[in-house]
Amino acid sequence: MSRIEKTFSALKSEGKTALIPYVTAGDREPSWTVSLMHALVEAGADVLEVGVPFSDPMADGPAIQKACERALLHGVSLSQVLDIVAEFRRSDNSTPVVLMGYLNPIERMGYETFAHRAGEVGVDGVLTVDLPPEEGASLTQYLKPLNIDPIFLVAPTSTEARIQSIADLASGFIYYVSLKGVTGAANLDRDAVKAKLAQIRQHTSLPLGVGFGIRDAETAAAMAECGDAVVVGSALVNLIGDSDSLEAAQAAVSALLSEIRQAIDA
């Protein structure tokens, strides 16, 4: 059983929704990331989603694009992101870590090399935005034997056939993109999300996370009513980008995440 599965199982027994914050590795400084990860756990995170900086993050809105640019200015690579996870694991061996990114850096490193390195440092899940399920087996064949969960996105426009193909390949949880747009967009429709999650549940028993439009405690609480997890990204990344020190960034993200934690638990 993976850390992700254990976490969702424990939360389900307590009647709780998982809280999954996102940070871009290396933003604003590479030395900030591990400290921010620990701060998020202390503020109530159940799973951490760590973004791998990429020059053309097609699914991400302006906030995360800027975060990737800031990290890339420091030359942060996939190998360095794995080093960051290894450093985090020295003092936290229980919080699941999911890498979110794009296929190009993984292809450059090599699927097998990446999978083994990810397993060694304690990565629990990999969400590769531009890897469709039809081609996903090429990577998942290396991830699953190492107990690393392949995470896939389901969109509002995903067909029954596409949902089933994702359900057949995914493990850990499935990430539902709550709106037609990029990360950080607004105008969440709770009824539409609820209906789509019900459709997805006809194909899988995996937990369903909801993200791409959750920016505050109110929207998080609304999504927690129908999802098994809420993912918060752009709102946190904006706070990091606006902070002039690590201490200020830690305080800002901790305050927002604690507020969201209280809202979804309520």
Secondary structure, 3 states (H helix, E strand, C coil): CCHHHHHHHHHHHHCCCEEEEEEECCCCCHHHHHHHHHHHHHCCCCCEEEECCCCCCCCCCHHHHHHHHHHHHCCCCHHHHHHHHHHHHCCCCCCCEEEEECHHHHHHHCHHHHHHHHHHHCCCEEEECCCCHHHHHHHHHHHHHHCCEEECEECCCCCHHHHHHHHHHCCCCEEEECCCCCCCCCCCCHHHHHHHHHHHHCCCCCCEEEECCCCCHHHHHHHHCCCCEEEECHHHHHHHHHCCCHHHHHHHHHHHHHHHHHHHHC
